[in-house]
Amino acid sequence: MLAVHFDQPGGPENLYLKEVARPSPGEGEVLLKVAASAMNRADILQRQGQYAPPPGASTILGVEASGHVAELGPGCQGHWKIGDPVMALLPGGAQAQYATVPEGFLMPIPAGLTMAQAAAIPEAWLTAFQLLHLVGNVQAGDSVLIHAGVSGVGTAAIQLTRLAGAVPLVTVGSQDKIQMAEKLGAAAGFNYKEEDFSEAAMKFTEGAGINLILDCIGGSYWEKNVNCLAVDGRWVLYGLLGGNEVNGPLLSKLLFKRGSLISSLLRSRDKKYKQMLVKTFTEQVVPHFSTESTHRLRPVVDRVYPVAEIQEAHKYMESNQNVGKIVLELPQ
């Protein structure tokens, strides 16, 4: 099969398609014939040598995909049959023509969605769902500040915040992105290049502050985050795009607010946790992607590249221009 490959860590120019052995499904796994795989920041970090896949995971890039069940491994419980269209969360290996997946990581593709749209759901939407509900304990009426508001996770978090009866606010880097966020349901957007988002958030909440912050930026935002956090607010850190250094009185400011700073990752969590997350998401959220749902959710796809253009896709992601997900299509 063909798979995305790099021989040594570095820039996008190191990526190419390589013919490699097709994997065989192990105990409780299925073989997925991949139609499409969406990109994530983890792909860039792994390519740069900064983010190793979890132990035992494929070293091929890609953590989410859509496609069809091609083979059932020993010990599968009978939930899926050969030919079923599915979307899947993977610990690695999604950017290839075939990938093995634990059967509990598969989800049905909602009616009316293309393979590219389905590929844009698993990692981004499961991350957003996990951050809001399992980690951030979102409550109806909460104000939720979502950094990188039109990223894959951001566009999912806006819609899931609305579905939970809470109020989504976003930070983005342009007026166009504010308009896109508002179309998806954001109550307001703040352009971090033109204004202090913490002041804008305090103004929007009439001084009450933000109940829940979803933060993939880290270091460079710590002070503004804690300044606009509500008393007893929750600040969930799930990325470090703005660095990992904090210089200043973070702890005293956090203590003064009685704030909670919680960190979370998805890829490194164990199989049992991921199966529970996929099951809960399938039951509570997946029905809302179908065309009949009154609270219809939609995955946002910015661009679709043939996988042969993997270098261009990485360059585009690194330019931070995308609104929603960047998807790779695999040759069938």
C-alpha positions in Angstrom: 0.0 0.0 0.0 1.0 3.7 -0.3 1.6 5.6 2.9 2.9 9.1 3.9 6.5 8.7 4.9 9.5 10.7 6.0 13.0 9.4 6.5 14.2 12.1 9.0 12.5 14.8 11.0 12.3 18.2 9.4 10.2 20.4 7.0 7.4 19.5 4.7 9.9 18.8 1.9 10.8 15.6 3.7 7.4 14.0 3.1 6.7 11.6 0.3 4.5 8.6 -0.6 6.2 5.2 0.0 5.1 1.7 -0.8 4.9 -0.2 2.5 3.5 -3.5 3.7 -0.2 -3.6 4.3 -0.9 -4.1 8.1 -3.0 -7.1 9.4 -5.6 -6.6 12.0 -4.8 -8.0 15.4 -7.1 -9.2 18.2 -10.3 -7.0 18.3 -9.1 -4.9 15.4 -10.5 -4.2 11.9 -8.6 -3.3 8.8 -9.9 0.0 7.4 -9.6 0.8 3.7 -9.0 4.5 4.0 -10.9 6.9 1.8 -9.8 10.1 3.5 -7.8 11.3 6.5 -7.9 14.7 8.1 -4.7 16.5 9.2 -3.9 17.6 12.8 -1.2 19.7 14.5 0.1 16.4 15.8 1.1 15.5 12.3 3.3 18.6 12.0 4.9 18.0 15.4 5.5 14.3 14.6 7.1 15.3 11.3 9.4 17.7 13.1 10.5 15.0 15.6 8.7 16.7 18.6 5.8 14.2 19.1 6.4 10.5 19.1 3.4 8.2 18.5 2.2 6.3 21.6 4.0 2.9 22.3 2.8 0.3 19.9 1.1 2.7 17.5 2.0 3.0 13.8 4.7 5.5 13.0 2.8 6.5 9.8 1.2 10.0 10.3 -2.5 10.4 10.8 -4.9 10.0 13.7 -8.4 10.1 12.1 -9.9 8.7 8.9 -13.0 7.6 7.0 -13.4 4.6 4.8 -14.8 1.1 4.7 -14.2 -2.0 6.8 -12.0 -4.3 4.7 -11.2 -7.1 7.1 -12.2 -8.2 10.6 -9.5 -9.4 13.0 -9.8 -12.3 15.4 -12.1 -11.7 18.4 -14.2 -8.9 16.9 -17.5 -8.6 18.7 -19.7 -8.5 15.5 -20.6 -4.7 15.6 -19.2 -4.2 12.1 -19.2 -6.2 8.9 -17.0 -6.0 5.8 -18.0 -3.1 3.6 -19.5 -0.9 6.3 -18.7 2.8 5.8 -17.1 4.1 9.0 -15.1 7.0 10.6 -12.4 6.2 13.1 -10.0 7.6 15.7 -6.5 6.1 15.4 -3.4 6.3 17.5 -1.5 6.6 14.2 -1.3 5.3 10.7 -4.3 7.0 9.1 -2.5 8.6 6.2 -2.2 5.3 4.2 -4.4 3.2 2.0 -5.1 0.8 4.8 -4.9 1.1 8.6 -5.7 -1.2 11.6 -8.1 0.2 14.2 -9.5 -1.2 17.4 -13.2 -1.9 16.6 -14.3 0.2 19.6 -12.7 3.3 17.9 -15.1 3.1 14.9 -18.2 5.2 14.4 -20.9 5.1 11.8 -20.8 7.8 9.2 -23.9 10.0 9.6 -26.3 10.2 6.7 -25.7 12.9 4.2 -21.9 13.3 4.9 -19.1 12.8 2.3 -16.1 10.7 3.1 -14.0 14.0 3.4 -16.5 15.4 5.9 -16.6 12.2 7.9 -12.8 12.2 8.1 -12.9 15.6 9.6 -14.9 14.5 12.6 -13.1 11.9 14.8 -10.0 13.6 16.4 -11.3 17.2 16.3 -14.8 16.5 17.5 -13.8 13.9 20.1 -11.2 16.3 21.4 -13.7 19.2 21.7 -16.3 16.9 23.3 -13.8 15.6 25.8 -12.5 19.1 26.7 -16.0 20.5 27.2 -17.8 17.6 29.0 -15.3 15.1 30.5 -12.6 17.6 31.4 -14.2 21.0 31.5 -17.6 20.0 33.0 -19.5 22.5 30.9 -22.9 23.6 32.2 -25.8 25.3 30.5 -25.4 29.0 30.6 -21.6 28.9 31.0 -19.4 31.3 29.0 -16.8 29.3 27.0 -13.8 31.0 25.5 -12.3 28.9 22.6 -8.9 29.9 21.4 -8.0 29.1 17.7 -11.8 29.4 17.2 -11.9 28.3 13.6 -9.4 25.5 13.8 -10.8 21.9 13.5 -11.2 21.6 17.3 -12.5 25.2 17.5 -15.2 24.9 14.9 -16.4 21.7 16.7 -16.2 23.3 20.1 -18.4 26.3 19.0 -21.1 23.9 17.9 -20.9 21.6 20.8 -20.9 24.5 23.3 -24.2 25.7 21.7 -25.6 22.1 21.9 -24.8 22.1 25.6 -26.7 25.3 26.1 -23.6 27.3 26.9 -22.3 30.5 25.2 -19.3 30.2 22.9 -16.8 33.0 22.4 -13.7 32.7 20.2 -10.3 34.3 19.6 -9.1 34.3 16.0 -6.7 36.3 13.9 -8.9 38.1 11.3 -12.3 39.7 10.7 -13.2 36.9 8.2 -12.6 34.3 10.8 -14.8 36.1 13.3 -17.6 36.1 10.7 -17.1 32.4 10.1 -17.2 31.6 13.8 -20.4 33.6 14.3 -22.0 31.7 11.4 -21.2 28.5 13.3 -22.8 29.9 16.5 -20.2 32.0 18.3 -21.8 34.7 20.4 -18.8 37.0 19.7 -15.3 36.8 18.3 -12.1 38.7 19.4 -9.3 39.4 16.9 -6.2 38.8 19.1 -4.1 40.9 16.6 -6.2 44.0 17.2 -7.5 43.9 20.7 -6.8 42.4 24.2 -9.1 39.4 24.2 -9.2 39.4 28.0 -10.6 42.9 28.2 -13.1 42.1 25.4 -14.2 39.0 27.2 -14.7 40.8 30.5 -16.7 43.5 28.7 -18.9 40.8 27.0 -19.5 39.0 30.3 -20.2 42.4 32.1 -17.3 41.8 34.4 -18.3 38.2 35.5 -15.5 36.6 33.5 -15.2 33.3 31.6 -16.4 30.1 33.2 -14.5 27.8 30.9 -11.4 28.4 28.6 -10.3 25.9 26.0 -6.6 26.8 25.4 -4.3 25.3 22.8 -2.0 28.3 23.0 -0.4 28.0 26.4 2.6 30.2 27.5 1.9 33.5 25.6 -1.7 33.6 26.7 -1.4 32.7 30.4 -1.8 36.2 31.8 -4.8 37.2 29.6 -6.4 33.8 30.4 -6.2 34.2 34.1 -7.2 37.9 33.9 -10.5 37.0 32.2 -11.2 33.8 34.1 -14.3 33.9 36.3 -14.1 33.2 40.0 -14.2 29.3 40.2 -13.6 29.2 36.5 -11.9 26.2 34.7 -9.0 26.7 32.3 -8.3 23.6 30.2 -4.9 23.5 28.5 -4.6 21.1 25.6 -1.8 22.6 23.4 1.3 24.8 23.5 1.2 26.7 20.2 2.3 29.8 22.1 5.1 28.2 24.0 5.6 26.4 27.3 7.2 29.2 29.4 5.4 31.1 32.1 7.1 34.1 33.6 5.1 35.9 36.3 2.7 35.4 39.2 0.4 32.8 37.6 -0.2 30.9 40.8 -1.2 33.8 42.9 -3.6 35.1 40.2 -5.1 31.7 39.8 -5.4 31.2 43.6 -7.1 34.6 43.9 -9.8 33.5 41.3 -10.0 30.0 42.9 -9.5 28.9 39.3 -8.8 25.4 38.1 -6.0 24.8 35.5 -6.5 21.4 34.0 -4.4 19.8 31.2 -5.6 17.3 28.8 -4.4 15.2 25.8 -6.3 12.6 23.8 -3.8 10.7 21.7 -1.9 9.4 24.7 -4.9 8.2 26.6 -5.5 4.4 27.0 -7.7 2.2 24.9 -10.4 1.8 27.5 -10.8 5.6 27.9 -10.9 6.1 24.1 -13.5 3.4 23.7 -15.7 5.0 26.4 -15.3 8.4 24.7 -16.1 7.1 21.3 -19.2 5.2 22.6 -20.5 8.3 24.5 -19.9 10.6 21.5 -21.6 8.1 19.2 -24.7 8.0 21.4 -24.9 11.7 22.3 -23.5 13.6 19.4 -23.3 11.6 16.2 -27.1 11.7 15.6 -26.9 15.5 15.5 -24.8 15.3 12.3 -27.7 13.8 10.3 -29.8 16.1 8.1 -32.9 15.4 10.1 -31.5 16.8 13.4 -33.0 20.0 14.7 -29.6 21.0 16.2 -27.7 19.9 13.1 -23.9 19.8 13.5 -21.6 20.2 10.6 -17.9 19.3 10.2 -16.0 22.2 8.6 -13.7 21.2 5.7 -11.4 24.0 4.5 -9.5 22.2 1.7 -9.2 18.7 0.3 -5.8 17.6 -1.1 -4.9 14.3 -2.9 -2.4 12.6 -0.6 0.3 12.9 -3.3 0.2 16.7 -2.5 1.1 16.0 1.2 3.9 18.6 1.2 1.6 21.4 0.0 -1.0 20.3 2.6 1.6 20.6 5.4 2.7 24.0 4.2 -0.9 25.2 4.1 -1.6 24.0 7.7 1.6 25.8 8.9 0.4 29.0 7.3 -2.6 29.1 9.7 -4.9 30.2 6.9 -7.3 27.3 7.2 -10.9 27.6 8.6 -11.8 24.1 9.7 -10.1 20.9 8.6 -7.6 20.1 5.9 -8.4 16.6 4.5 -6.2 14.2 2.4 -7.9 11.8 -0.1 -6.3 8.4 -0.6 -6.2 6.7 -3.9 -8.9 4.0 -4.1 
